[in-house]
Amino acid sequence: MQADKKKKESMSMWKIILIVNLAVYILSFVIPSGAYQRDGKMAVPGTYEVVEKTYLNPVDVILAVGDTVYSSFGKLFVTLIIMGGMMGIVNSTGVLDRALGNLIHRLKDKALAIIPIYVFATALLGCVGSMISTVILFVPLGLLIARKLRADRTFAVGLVILGSFTGFMSSPINPLTGVMGQEIAGLVPYSGAGLRTIVTILNVAVVSAYLVWWAKRCQKNTAIYEADFGGEEDVESGEYENTYKPLSGREMAILAIFFGAFIFFAAGGPTLGLGMTQLGSIMLPVAFVEGILAGYSLDDTMKNFVKGTQSMCGVMVFMVLASIMSIILNQAGVLDSIVYYISIPLSHLSSAMAAVGMFIANAFINVFIGSGSGQTVVAMPIMAPLADVVGVTRQMAVLTLQYGDGFTNLFLPTNVNLMACLAMAGVDFKRWMKFLVPCYAILFVIMVASIFIGTAIGF
């Protein structure tokens, strides 16, 4: 029965993405094709016009999948394969499992302190735009922590994804939606950091507290844990007292290299200017070193490496299917039309409500333009002059774009990163919504309050 339940949950992920693709395809026949004139990549406000309607042939959409996936995810796929292989080798040693067990044993009642430490660390990385597209690589680690804390699979996804995405949402140093938006709006880059910093700290604190509460809730209801991890090998807390022993020097070395590699991977991009494929390539020799330290032969090392890469295959197939939506929206010429029609009602609101409306409008635009930088390039040239008209500062226009782009990311079945994480963890979308809504409802109140305060003080 449990196997059947898990199968239904994983199948629902495939059904959702196919239904979304079909819905977007149908909408492409209804929404007018239109375009703004461009100054380089920037849309010029006031230049939108309807163009001849483009009706997509399904065959053309299918033929475009290969090139789109290659250009959008090619580098990420290479990195996923290498990182999956490395995880396969490390997981086979059992060192991670034992190390986390030792840590939780030592912390005892304070074991939940792992949660805020992890969330704030990943939020800091999210603030600089790191650990967003690569967050899926940390899901196996999240599952391991969830199992050791006796939480559930939704907690595992929340632990690895909420910190970075929440930090990204209101960051004062976000290079994609924040700094780029300020440059388009003619503002000083990194200006207005005070309000953004306060909101970011509050949001991340709420996320940390919510995850701690959720973990405690799971610990009180053992049926939740058993339903998710009951069939997996685990060390019960009572038994662990008798088997606890320190890690050997070789095991400590495996652990140090593993976490050092992940820290380098997460921080190497923004600090050293390394690309995703360069970072992924560095992980290849790390995988072999881990195998040597584990005492494996070359054949055993490669068997565990290949086993690790296999865990990534389903995720990559899912991302291929998700790319179809992007093809439809771009080739049907409806993206600019969506932005245009959303911007019309904002000019009829009061300044404070217009700012909230801009937040909501950008959140809706994010449904169709999943890239933060892509949304900034398309929407900010329209939102900046619109802010002048409705009595909102351009700084507030940038802030509402940041909020809108970031807030809906974790609600959207069109978000490839989110759906891939859910697929890997075996969590269906409905279950994720039940987990996320209470937490993000609090964040929504905080951000709307900050918009009213910011508007009142002329932010």
Rosetta blueprint (number, residue, H / E / L):
1 M L
2 Q H
3 A H
4 D H
5 K H
6 K H
7 K H
8 K H
9 E H
10 S H
11 M H
12 S H
13 M H
14 W H
15 K H
16 I H
17 I H
18 L H
19 I H
20 V H
21 N H
22 L H
23 A H
24 V H
25 Y H
26 I H
27 L H
28 S H
29 F H
30 V H
31 I L
32 P L
33 S L
34 G E
35 A E
36 Y L
37 Q L
38 R E
39 D E
40 G L
41 K L
42 M E
43 A E
44 V L
45 P L
46 G L
47 T L
48 Y L
49 E E
50 V E
51 V L
52 E L
53 K L
54 T L
55 Y L
56 L L
57 N L
58 P H
59 V H
60 D H
61 V H
62 I H
63 L H
64 A H
65 V H
66 G H
67 D H
68 T H
69 V H
70 Y H
71 S H
72 S H
73 F H
74 G H
75 K H
76 L H
77 F H
78 V H
79 T H
80 L H
81 I H
82 I H
83 M H
84 G H
85 G H
86 M H
87 M H
88 G H
89 I H
90 V H
91 N H
92 S H
93 T H
94 G L
95 V H
96 L H
97 D H
98 R H
99 A H
100 L H
101 G H
102 N H
103 L H
104 I H
105 H H
106 R H
107 L H
108 K H
109 D H
110 K H
111 A H
112 L H
113 A H
114 I H
115 I H
116 P H
117 I H
118 Y H
119 V H
120 F H
121 A H
122 T H
123 A H
124 L H
125 L H
126 G H
127 C H
128 V L
129 G L
130 S L
131 M L
132 I L
133 S L
134 T L
135 V H
136 I H
137 L H
138 F H
139 V H
140 P H
141 L H
142 G H
143 L H
144 L H
145 I H
146 A H
147 R H
148 K H
149 L H
150 R L
151 A L
152 D L
153 R H
154 T H
155 F H
156 A H
157 V H
158 G H
159 L H
160 V H
161 I H
162 L H
163 G H
164 S H
165 F H
166 T H
167 G H
168 F H
169 M H
170 S H
171 S L
172 P L
173 I L
174 N L
175 P H
176 L H
177 T H
178 G H
179 V H
180 M H
181 G H
182 Q H
183 E H
184 I H
185 A L
186 G L
187 L L
188 V L
189 P L
190 Y L
191 S L
192 G L
193 A H
194 G H
195 L H
196 R H
197 T H
198 I H
199 V H
200 T H
201 I H
202 L H
203 N H
204 V H
205 A H
206 V H
207 V H
208 S H
209 A H
210 Y H
211 L H
212 V H
213 W H
214 W H
215 A H
216 K H
217 R H
218 C H
219 Q H
220 K H
221 N L
222 T H
223 A H
224 I H
225 Y H
226 E H
227 A H
228 D H
229 F H
230 G L
231 G L
232 E L
233 E L
234 D L
235 V L
236 E L
237 S H
238 G H
239 E H
240 Y H
241 E H
242 N H
243 T H
244 Y L
245 K L
246 P L
247 L L
248 S L
249 G H
250 R H
251 E H
252 M H
253 A H
254 I H
255 L H
256 A H
257 I H
258 F H
259 F H
260 G H
261 A H
262 F H
263 I H
264 F H
265 F H
266 A H
267 A H
268 G H
269 G H
270 P H
271 T H
272 L H
273 G L
274 L L
275 G L
276 M H
277 T H
278 Q H
279 L H
280 G H
281 S H
282 I H
283 M H
284 L H
285 P H
286 V H
287 A H
288 F H
289 V H
290 E H
291 G H
292 I H
293 L H
294 A L
295 G L
296 Y L
297 S L
298 L H
299 D H
300 D H
301 T H
302 M H
303 K H
304 N H
305 F H
306 V H
307 K H
308 G H
309 T H
310 Q H
311 S H
312 M H
313 C H
314 G H
315 V H
316 M H
317 V H
318 F H
319 M H
320 V H
321 L H
322 A H
323 S H
324 I H
325 M H
326 S H
327 I H
328 I H
329 L H
330 N H
331 Q H
332 A L
333 G L
334 V L
335 L H
336 D H
337 S H
338 I H
339 V H
340 Y H
341 Y H
342 I H
343 S H
344 I L
345 P H
346 L H
347 S H
348 H H
349 L L
350 S L
351 S H
352 A H
353 M H
354 A H
355 A H
356 V H
357 G H
358 M H
359 F H
360 I H
361 A H
362 N H
363 A H
364 F H
365 I H
366 N H
367 V H
368 F H
369 I L
370 G L
371 S L
372 G H
373 S H
374 G H
375 Q H
376 T H
377 V H
378 V H
379 A H
380 M H
381 P H
382 I H
383 M H
384 A H
385 P H
386 L H
387 A H
388 D H
389 V H
390 V H
391 G L
392 V L
393 T L
394 R H
395 Q H
396 M H
397 A H
398 V H
399 L H
400 T H
401 L H
402 Q H
403 Y H
404 G H
405 D H
406 G H
407 F H
408 T H
409 N H
410 L H
411 F H
412 L L
413 P L
414 T L
415 N L
416 V H
417 N H
418 L H
419 M H
420 A H
421 C H
422 L H
423 A H
424 M H
425 A H
426 G L
427 V L
428 D L
429 F H
430 K H
431 R H
432 W H
433 M H
434 K H
435 F H
436 L H
437 V H
438 P H
439 C H
440 Y H
441 A H
442 I H
443 L H
444 F H
445 V H
446 I H
447 M H
448 V H
449 A H
450 S H
451 I H
452 F H
453 I H
454 G H
455 T H
456 A H
457 I L
458 G L
459 F L
